[in-house]
């Protein structure tokens, strides 16, 4: 008798499980709908209707599954708008580069007093070399002597070991990478500020090599 009751119990449990299984277009029973219907929290635009998605909420907390506003924020957002005139810093705490694009003969004026934020560390030279080989070598060449694979297509590529370039500071090189100069186009949108400084560091090291 005891075995029969156990058998019946297992059959009932199996039948209940099968009822909740998916079939055809039916996704089946959702036992934790709040896990299936996760809502992305947009920081500056929110769903303010507290009953939005009430049908999907399994938490019994009196509001909809899709409601995601912060009702204690005066704008009902999850984060406040930045204070007026604030400036975003990068992960290193650096402020955005604010110098403007100017003619070549005025670059040293706008960068006057600016120095590289990178400390003296050979790691930056190594990292700068890897970046140089990606962004610069095809024009300036392996040794910076304007003999890259495409330099013959663009007469006038800078020979980085020429006398006029040897005196350029890292800040000057950084500015040129950012905005371009002469034949060189701007790379500020393709190369991060940190990587531009790394390339500048490597160029100064490359100029010392024979």
Secondary structure by P-SEA (a helix, b strand, c coil): caaaaaaaaaaaaaaaaaaaccccccccccccccccbbbbbccccccccccccccccccccccccccccccccccccccccccccccccccccccccccccccccccccccccccccccccaaaaaaaaaaaaccccccccccccccccccccccccccccccccccccaaaaaaaaaccccccccccccccaaaaaaaaaaaaaaaacc
